[in-house]
Amino acid sequence: MKKTKTQTLTLLAVLTALSVVLAYIHIPTLTGYLTLLDVGIYFTAYYLGAKSGAVVGGLSGFLIDLLLGYPQYMLHSLIAHGTQGYFAGWIGKKRFLGLVLSSIAMVGWYFLAALLLGYGWGAAWASIPGNLLQNFFGMLVGYLVYYLAYRRFEK
């Protein structure tokens, strides 16, 4: 059965909403807390590819900042998580490079955002460990969910 544009748009809307809900789940760490937002972004990128990963990543990052009261970060999250989702969706021989670039894009953009928003160099450097941890956690759990979904529904 061929997917229509309406089916694809609906699926992306549901995955975006799911990613936003996952962002409300907070796991305490030594550097603050992790959210599961990146799990939804990586799952979408692995399962549906780069364009879908970019759409879900950008929209979910943008919306979660709106809902949690961080409007100053909305545009930055759109860019950071959108590029993260895009690069994570690369397939084949480019997969490893895409995952490296997705990590650099997200962590690097939030580093830059801290500087652009006037938080200073200290805050920018301090954001790196937590963002790296959240990124790698999302990458791992997103892959596990993708693997289980692929085994269940694609076989």
Backbone as a chain_set.jsonl record, in Angstrom:
{"seq": "MKKTKTQTLTLLAVLTALSVVLAYIHIPTLTGYLTLLDVGIYFTAYYLGAKSGAVVGGLSGFLIDLLLGYPQYMLHSLIAHGTQGYFAGWIGKKRFLGLVLSSIAMVGWYFLAALLLGYGWGAAWASIPGNLLQNFFGMLVGYLVYYLAYRRFEK", "coords": {"N": [[0.84, -1.178, 0.0], [0.581, 2.168, -0.871], [1.845, 5.024, 0.733], [0.096, 7.955, 1.446], [0.334, 11.576, 1.194], [-1.132, 12.676, 3.238], [-1.244, 10.609, 5.128], [1.478, 10.424, 5.779], [1.959, 12.992, 6.815], [0.241, 12.915, 9.026], [1.406, 10.846, 10.517], [3.891, 12.038, 11.115], [2.979, 14.155, 12.684], [1.927, 12.777, 14.886], [4.252, 11.513, 15.84], [5.731, 13.776, 16.492], [4.138, 14.856, 18.55], [4.354, 12.746, 20.381], [7.109, 12.844, 20.911], [7.232, 15.329, 22.198], [5.76, 14.761, 24.495], [7.44, 12.826, 25.584], [9.533, 14.475, 26.32], [8.716, 15.544, 28.677], [9.352, 13.706, 30.552], [11.629, 13.357, 33.027], [14.893, 12.496, 33.91], [16.912, 12.315, 36.635], [20.307, 13.448, 36.858], [23.861, 13.823, 37.494], [24.539, 16.22, 36.359], [22.248, 17.693, 36.162], [19.351, 17.086, 34.604], [18.049, 14.533, 32.404], [16.067, 14.53, 29.471], [13.637, 12.711, 27.584], [13.314, 13.559, 25.022], [15.134, 13.401, 22.875], [15.08, 10.709, 22.324], [12.69, 10.287, 20.911], [13.267, 11.831, 18.654], [15.555, 10.565, 17.54], [14.508, 7.97, 17.124], [12.554, 8.517, 15.147], [14.194, 9.489, 13.082], [15.813, 7.236, 12.552], [13.867, 5.395, 11.753], [12.252, 6.63, 9.761], [13.86, 8.329, 8.252], [15.976, 11.092, 7.076], [14.633, 13.577, 6.388], [12.154, 13.38, 7.724], [13.11, 13.036, 10.324], [14.253, 15.557, 10.708], [11.994, 17.219, 10.621], [10.374, 16.289, 12.789], [12.25, 16.533, 14.862], [12.888, 19.34, 14.854], [10.315, 20.559, 15.188], [9.381, 19.368, 17.591], [11.352, 20.123, 19.461], [11.053, 22.924, 19.341], [8.355, 23.222, 20.186], [8.381, 22.101, 22.796], [9.946, 23.886, 24.22], [8.312, 26.121, 24.094], [6.076, 25.204, 25.558], [7.185, 24.632, 28.072], [8.011, 27.054, 28.952], [10.317, 28.415, 28.02], [10.825, 30.543, 26.021], [12.929, 31.955, 24.849], [14.637, 30.054, 23.909], [13.338, 28.768, 21.846], [13.677, 29.132, 18.956], [16.348, 28.375, 18.772], [16.222, 25.703, 19.61], [14.658, 24.653, 17.581], [16.443, 24.792, 15.426], [18.713, 23.355, 16.439], [17.701, 20.753, 17.181], [16.395, 20.093, 14.855], [18.465, 19.911, 12.907], [19.862, 17.907, 14.169], [18.066, 15.729, 13.992], [17.96, 15.538, 11.191], [20.626, 14.849, 10.351], [20.91, 12.469, 11.798], [19.252, 10.792, 10.441], [20.577, 9.904, 8.202], [21.558, 7.262, 6.033], [23.033, 4.019, 5.288], [26.401, 4.0, 4.174], [26.92, 6.488, 5.143], [25.872, 6.627, 7.681], [27.318, 6.492, 10.212], [28.841, 8.872, 10.096], [26.7, 10.66, 9.971], [25.556, 10.333, 12.533], [27.612, 11.293, 14.143], [27.728, 13.954, 13.228], [25.144, 14.746, 13.922], [25.279, 14.78, 16.683], [27.274, 16.724, 17.103], [25.986, 18.918, 15.943], [23.708, 19.364, 17.605], [24.792, 19.685, 20.257], [26.734, 21.625, 19.76], [25.191, 23.76, 18.724], [23.601, 24.467, 20.937], [25.629, 25.308, 22.635], [26.487, 27.577, 21.245], [24.058, 28.962, 21.368], [23.845, 29.586, 24.094], [25.813, 31.521, 24.283], [24.868, 33.45, 22.426], [22.497, 34.193, 23.648], [23.417, 35.532, 25.79], [24.359, 34.316, 28.124], [26.956, 33.743, 28.687], [30.415, 32.546, 28.613], [31.003, 30.633, 30.577], [28.531, 29.358, 31.158], [28.025, 28.349, 28.64], [30.123, 26.476, 28.257], [29.544, 24.814, 30.401], [27.196, 23.629, 29.606], [27.804, 21.582, 27.884], [28.518, 18.829, 28.875], [26.012, 17.822, 29.908], [24.335, 18.051, 27.65], [25.662, 16.375, 25.856], [25.386, 13.916, 27.212], [22.579, 13.635, 27.218], [22.157, 13.521, 24.456], [23.581, 11.169, 23.643], [22.285, 9.262, 25.201], [19.69, 9.46, 24.156], [20.256, 8.657, 21.546], [21.008, 5.973, 21.89], [18.751, 4.751, 23.235], [16.752, 5.458, 21.43], [17.615, 3.987, 19.215], [17.28, 1.373, 20.222], [14.49, 1.264, 20.56], [13.729, 1.646, 17.904], [14.873, -0.674, 16.755], [13.371, -2.693, 18.024], [10.8, -2.009, 17.117], [11.133, -2.249, 14.358], [11.712, -4.98, 14.1], [9.288, -5.986, 14.966], [7.233, -4.889, 13.309], [8.115, -4.753, 10.629], [8.885, -7.17, 9.653]], "CA": [[0.0, 0.0, 0.0], [1.35, 3.407, -0.988], [1.494, 6.036, 1.724], [-0.275, 9.259, 0.899], [0.9, 12.707, 1.922], [-1.922, 12.847, 4.461], [-0.787, 9.599, 6.078], [2.814, 10.807, 6.219], [1.814, 14.173, 7.68], [-0.376, 12.461, 10.274], [2.424, 10.093, 11.259], [4.858, 13.0, 11.641], [2.315, 14.899, 13.766], [1.849, 11.888, 16.045], [5.613, 11.345, 16.368], [6.099, 15.047, 17.126], [3.418, 14.916, 19.826], [4.966, 11.748, 21.259], [8.407, 13.378, 21.333], [6.97, 16.394, 23.176], [5.365, 14.087, 25.741], [8.653, 12.208, 26.132], [10.376, 15.525, 26.896], [8.243, 15.814, 30.036], [9.925, 12.698, 31.436], [12.94, 13.833, 33.459], [15.715, 11.536, 34.626], [17.956, 13.08, 37.325], [21.707, 13.086, 36.669], [24.768, 14.691, 38.237], [24.632, 17.522, 35.684], [20.884, 18.255, 36.017], [18.443, 15.997, 34.273], [17.879, 14.151, 31.009], [14.711, 14.321, 29.0], [13.586, 11.678, 26.559], [13.017, 14.19, 23.74], [16.038, 12.901, 21.839], [14.66, 9.351, 21.975], [11.7, 10.434, 19.844], [13.921, 12.365, 17.456], [16.39, 9.52, 16.944], [13.646, 6.906, 16.616], [11.965, 8.971, 13.893], [15.252, 9.553, 12.075], [16.193, 5.867, 12.179], [12.739, 4.673, 11.148], [11.669, 7.287, 8.591], [14.86, 9.01, 7.449], [16.513, 12.406, 7.414], [13.642, 14.666, 6.319], [11.205, 13.195, 8.826], [13.845, 13.316, 11.555], [14.402, 17.008, 10.821], [10.684, 17.803, 10.931], [9.994, 15.93, 14.158], [13.227, 17.134, 15.764], [12.704, 20.785, 14.93], [9.012, 20.918, 15.77], [9.252, 18.951, 18.994], [12.211, 21.002, 20.252], [10.403, 24.23, 19.36], [7.128, 23.165, 20.994], [8.638, 21.832, 24.207], [10.399, 25.135, 24.83], [7.109, 26.952, 24.239], [5.227, 24.668, 26.622], [7.866, 24.663, 29.363], [8.282, 28.431, 29.339], [11.649, 28.871, 27.614], [10.654, 31.075, 24.664], [14.198, 32.423, 24.309], [15.31, 28.914, 23.288], [12.505, 28.121, 20.828], [14.331, 29.133, 17.65], [17.584, 27.595, 18.889], [15.856, 24.284, 19.654], [14.214, 24.305, 16.228], [17.648, 24.575, 14.61], [19.566, 22.306, 17.02], [17.09, 19.421, 17.083], [16.089, 19.836, 13.443], [19.678, 19.392, 12.272], [20.159, 16.635, 14.821], [17.215, 14.724, 13.36], [18.326, 15.386, 9.784], [21.865, 14.066, 10.227], [20.704, 11.126, 12.357], [18.505, 10.001, 9.473], [21.394, 9.434, 7.093], [21.612, 5.798, 6.017], [24.111, 3.39, 4.538], [27.783, 4.285, 4.562], [26.959, 7.793, 5.795], [25.204, 6.548, 8.983], [28.205, 6.868, 11.322], [29.107, 10.301, 9.952], [25.47, 11.356, 10.333], [25.395, 10.326, 13.986], [28.613, 12.218, 14.688], [27.28, 15.309, 12.906], [23.934, 15.067, 14.694], [25.735, 15.122, 18.033], [27.967, 18.012, 17.035], [25.001, 19.96, 15.639], [22.879, 19.667, 18.773], [25.618, 20.199, 21.357], [27.369, 22.853, 19.297], [24.236, 24.86, 18.602], [23.239, 24.925, 22.279], [26.79, 26.067, 23.104], [26.363, 28.878, 20.591], [22.845, 29.617, 21.878], [24.158, 30.162, 25.406], [26.574, 32.749, 24.022], [23.994, 34.42, 21.757], [21.483, 34.656, 24.599], [24.073, 36.338, 26.796], [24.625, 33.592, 29.366], [28.397, 33.771, 28.907], [31.243, 31.39, 28.288], [30.885, 29.613, 31.62], [27.298, 28.596, 30.93], [28.16, 27.622, 27.375], [30.955, 25.3, 28.493], [28.867, 23.936, 31.364], [26.08, 22.931, 28.951], [28.283, 20.495, 27.025], [28.363, 17.452, 29.398], [24.61, 17.43, 29.975], [23.813, 17.878, 26.296], [26.255, 15.143, 25.306], [24.747, 12.775, 27.866], [21.212, 13.517, 26.697], [22.25, 13.126, 23.065], [23.97, 9.765, 23.521], [21.202, 8.471, 25.78], [18.628, 9.448, 23.152], [20.722, 7.871, 20.408], [20.964, 4.559, 22.268], [17.378, 4.296, 23.494], [16.046, 5.6, 20.159], [17.959, 2.841, 18.388], [16.651, 0.172, 20.781], [13.065, 1.317, 20.218], [13.672, 1.418, 16.458], [15.171, -2.078, 16.504], [12.212, -3.482, 18.434], [9.678, -1.699, 16.215], [11.447, -2.815, 13.051], [11.533, -6.44, 14.202], [7.863, -6.301, 15.189], [6.317, -4.441, 12.268], [8.642, -4.801, 9.275], [9.167, -8.556, 9.237]], "C": [[0.888, 1.245, 0.0], [0.888, 4.407, 0.062], [1.159, 7.341, 1.024], [0.393, 10.355, 1.715], [0.158, 12.928, 3.231], [-1.484, 11.842, 5.521], [0.589, 9.955, 6.637], [2.751, 11.993, 7.169], [1.215, 13.796, 9.029], [0.63, 11.706, 11.138], [3.459, 11.037, 11.872], [4.259, 13.816, 12.783], [2.248, 14.051, 15.034], [3.234, 11.697, 16.669], [6.127, 12.627, 17.026], [5.432, 15.161, 18.487], [4.013, 13.928, 20.832], [6.325, 12.236, 21.775], [8.251, 14.482, 22.364], [6.587, 15.779, 24.518], [6.584, 13.439, 26.39], [9.564, 13.238, 26.799], [9.938, 15.895, 28.309], [8.771, 14.787, 31.04], [11.354, 13.121, 31.755], [13.65, 12.762, 34.281], [16.847, 12.317, 35.292], [19.357, 12.537, 37.039], [22.566, 14.022, 37.519], [24.843, 16.091, 37.639], [23.271, 18.198, 35.527], [19.9, 17.13, 35.795], [18.446, 15.745, 32.768], [16.393, 14.154, 30.686], [14.767, 13.265, 27.907], [13.226, 12.243, 25.183], [13.859, 13.589, 22.626], [15.705, 11.463, 21.433], [13.667, 9.404, 20.819], [12.321, 10.919, 18.543], [14.745, 11.273, 16.771], [15.546, 8.366, 16.407], [13.075, 7.299, 15.254], [13.006, 8.989, 12.783], [15.667, 8.162, 11.613], [15.088, 5.203, 11.36], [12.275, 5.292, 9.835], [12.662, 8.084, 7.753], [15.115, 10.45, 7.857], [15.458, 13.51, 7.418], [12.643, 14.574, 7.461], [11.862, 13.465, 10.167], [14.007, 14.804, 11.787], [13.081, 17.67, 11.212], [10.295, 17.532, 12.377], [10.963, 16.553, 15.164], [13.008, 18.624, 15.946], [11.409, 21.184, 15.603], [8.907, 20.542, 17.239], [10.139, 19.802, 19.901], [11.603, 22.383, 20.422], [9.203, 24.235, 20.306], [7.398, 22.929, 22.473], [9.149, 23.077, 24.91], [9.233, 26.11, 25.019], [6.289, 26.498, 25.441], [5.865, 24.743, 28.0], [8.285, 26.067, 29.796], [9.697, 28.914, 29.066], [11.589, 29.469, 26.203], [11.962, 31.57, 24.038], [14.954, 31.305, 23.589], [14.547, 28.308, 22.116], [13.184, 28.036, 19.458], [15.604, 28.291, 17.682], [17.283, 26.092, 18.919], [15.36, 23.797, 18.298], [15.421, 23.964, 15.359], [18.458, 23.39, 15.134], [18.967, 20.92, 16.815], [16.673, 19.082, 15.662], [17.305, 19.282, 12.714], [20.093, 18.061, 12.882], [19.352, 15.517, 14.154], [17.576, 14.473, 11.906], [19.565, 14.51, 9.638], [21.695, 12.642, 10.752], [19.971, 10.219, 11.38], [19.297, 9.548, 8.263], [21.534, 7.924, 7.184], [22.831, 5.304, 5.237], [25.481, 3.734, 5.086], [27.907, 5.614, 5.289], [26.384, 7.765, 7.204], [26.092, 7.022, 10.124], [28.525, 8.356, 11.286], [27.885, 11.121, 10.351], [25.255, 11.42, 11.834], [26.398, 11.254, 14.666], [28.169, 13.659, 14.448], [26.027, 15.704, 13.679], [24.297, 15.461, 16.117], [26.405, 16.485, 18.061], [26.974, 19.149, 16.807], [24.203, 20.344, 16.879], [23.698, 20.308, 19.89], [26.241, 21.543, 20.968], [26.396, 24.022, 19.199], [23.8, 25.363, 19.976], [24.397, 25.673, 22.952], [26.723, 27.49, 22.548], [25.156, 29.655, 21.118], [23.099, 30.267, 23.237], [24.932, 31.47, 25.247], [25.678, 33.826, 23.41], [22.943, 34.998, 22.701], [22.09, 35.423, 25.771], [24.352, 35.64, 28.118], [26.113, 33.485, 29.673], [29.088, 32.456, 28.598], [31.121, 30.27, 29.321], [29.661, 28.734, 31.428], [27.389, 27.778, 29.652], [28.983, 26.352, 27.563], [30.269, 24.305, 29.43], [27.73, 23.156, 30.726], [26.532, 21.69, 28.189], [28.095, 19.105, 27.637], [26.909, 16.981, 29.441], [23.997, 17.196, 28.607], [24.387, 16.64, 25.618], [25.59, 13.903, 25.89], [23.334, 12.563, 27.326], [21.228, 13.028, 25.249], [22.566, 11.633, 22.925], [22.923, 8.831, 24.124], [20.056, 8.349, 24.775], [18.986, 8.6, 21.948], [20.602, 6.375, 20.696], [19.537, 4.05, 22.443], [16.536, 4.408, 22.225], [16.344, 4.434, 19.228], [17.302, 1.566, 18.902], [15.166, 0.124, 20.454], [12.867, 1.059, 18.721], [13.877, -0.061, 16.14], [13.975, -2.957, 16.863], [11.018, -3.248, 17.514], [9.914, -2.318, 14.847], [11.248, -4.324, 13.053], [10.063, -6.813, 14.281], [7.006, -6.019, 13.957], [6.831, -4.61, 10.831], [8.927, -6.228, 8.797], [7.951, -9.212, 8.667]], "O": [[1.83, 1.348, 0.785], [-0.31, 4.611, 0.255], [1.868, 7.77, 0.113], [0.946, 10.101, 2.785], [0.763, 13.326, 4.226], [-1.366, 12.196, 6.694], [0.834, 9.803, 7.834], [3.412, 11.999, 8.208], [1.642, 14.308, 10.064], [0.693, 11.91, 12.35], [3.859, 10.854, 13.021], [4.955, 14.136, 13.747], [2.486, 14.554, 16.132], [3.37, 11.716, 17.893], [6.872, 12.569, 18.004], [6.081, 15.52, 19.469], [4.156, 14.255, 22.01], [6.644, 12.055, 22.95], [9.043, 14.572, 23.302], [7.049, 16.236, 25.564], [6.743, 13.496, 27.61], [10.287, 12.91, 27.74], [10.708, 16.496, 29.058], [8.648, 14.983, 32.249], [12.19, 13.229, 30.858], [13.086, 12.199, 35.219], [17.663, 12.923, 34.597], [19.567, 11.325, 36.984], [22.041, 14.913, 38.187], [25.174, 17.046, 38.341], [23.168, 19.195, 34.812], [19.648, 16.32, 36.687], [18.794, 16.618, 31.972], [15.564, 13.819, 31.532], [15.836, 12.97, 27.373], [12.873, 11.487, 24.278], [13.343, 13.3, 21.546], [16.018, 11.048, 20.317], [13.792, 8.648, 19.856], [11.944, 10.471, 17.461], [14.641, 11.081, 15.559], [15.844, 7.838, 15.336], [13.107, 6.505, 14.314], [12.731, 8.553, 11.666], [15.851, 7.933, 10.418], [15.37, 4.521, 10.375], [11.939, 4.571, 8.896], [12.329, 8.481, 6.637], [14.56, 10.956, 8.832], [15.398, 14.299, 8.361], [12.322, 15.58, 8.093], [11.246, 14.056, 11.054], [13.912, 15.273, 12.921], [13.061, 18.579, 12.042], [9.928, 18.453, 13.106], [10.536, 17.047, 16.207], [12.95, 19.114, 17.074], [11.397, 22.044, 16.485], [8.397, 21.321, 18.044], [9.721, 20.166, 21.0], [11.63, 22.95, 21.515], [9.054, 25.141, 21.126], [6.713, 23.499, 23.321], [8.823, 23.306, 26.075], [9.19, 26.841, 26.008], [5.858, 27.321, 26.249], [5.161, 24.902, 28.998], [8.847, 26.247, 30.876], [10.222, 29.741, 29.811], [12.234, 28.956, 25.289], [12.082, 31.597, 22.813], [15.816, 31.577, 22.752], [15.067, 27.412, 21.451], [13.249, 26.956, 18.871], [15.901, 27.574, 16.726], [18.012, 25.302, 18.32], [15.615, 22.656, 17.913], [15.415, 22.963, 14.642], [18.846, 22.515, 14.36], [19.646, 20.014, 16.332], [16.605, 17.907, 15.3], [17.196, 18.296, 11.985], [20.617, 17.189, 12.188], [19.906, 14.477, 13.796], [17.509, 13.339, 11.432], [19.554, 13.538, 8.883], [22.279, 11.708, 10.203], [20.065, 8.996, 11.486], [18.754, 8.878, 7.385], [21.62, 7.368, 8.279], [23.553, 6.083, 4.614], [25.698, 3.759, 6.297], [28.898, 5.847, 5.982], [26.402, 8.795, 7.878], [25.676, 7.861, 10.922], [28.487, 9.028, 12.317], [28.018, 12.161, 10.997], [24.819, 12.446, 12.355], [26.07, 11.92, 15.648], [28.226, 14.488, 15.356], [25.867, 16.866, 14.052], [23.694, 16.368, 16.689], [26.133, 17.302, 18.941], [27.102, 20.218, 17.404], [24.042, 21.529, 17.168], [23.328, 21.362, 20.407], [26.264, 22.479, 21.767], [26.741, 25.15, 19.554], [23.643, 26.569, 20.164], [24.163, 26.577, 23.754], [26.879, 28.468, 23.279], [25.229, 30.871, 21.295], [22.623, 31.371, 23.499], [24.718, 32.417, 26.005], [25.724, 34.983, 23.829], [22.55, 36.156, 22.567], [21.368, 35.907, 26.641], [24.561, 36.305, 29.133], [26.49, 33.169, 30.801], [28.462, 31.423, 28.36], [31.135, 29.091, 28.966], [29.745, 27.509, 31.525], [26.892, 26.654, 29.586], [28.599, 25.282, 27.092], [30.403, 23.093, 29.262], [27.333, 22.117, 31.253], [25.709, 20.829, 27.881], [27.541, 18.241, 26.957], [26.615, 15.852, 29.049], [23.228, 16.254, 28.419], [23.682, 15.94, 24.892], [25.27, 12.958, 25.168], [22.945, 11.437, 27.016], [20.395, 12.208, 24.863], [21.898, 10.921, 22.176], [22.702, 7.732, 23.613], [19.517, 7.261, 24.569], [18.135, 7.907, 21.389], [20.15, 5.606, 19.848], [19.161, 3.033, 21.861], [15.694, 3.548, 21.968], [15.454, 3.942, 18.535], [16.817, 0.76, 18.108], [14.638, -0.934, 20.109], [11.949, 0.341, 18.325], [13.133, -0.635, 15.345], [13.607, -3.855, 16.105], [10.304, -4.191, 17.171], [8.987, -2.857, 14.243], [10.68, -4.881, 12.114], [9.641, -7.83, 13.73], [6.146, -6.826, 13.603], [6.025, -4.608, 9.9], [9.189, -6.433, 7.612], [8.007, -10.375, 8.267]]}, "num_chains": 1, "name": "protein.A"}
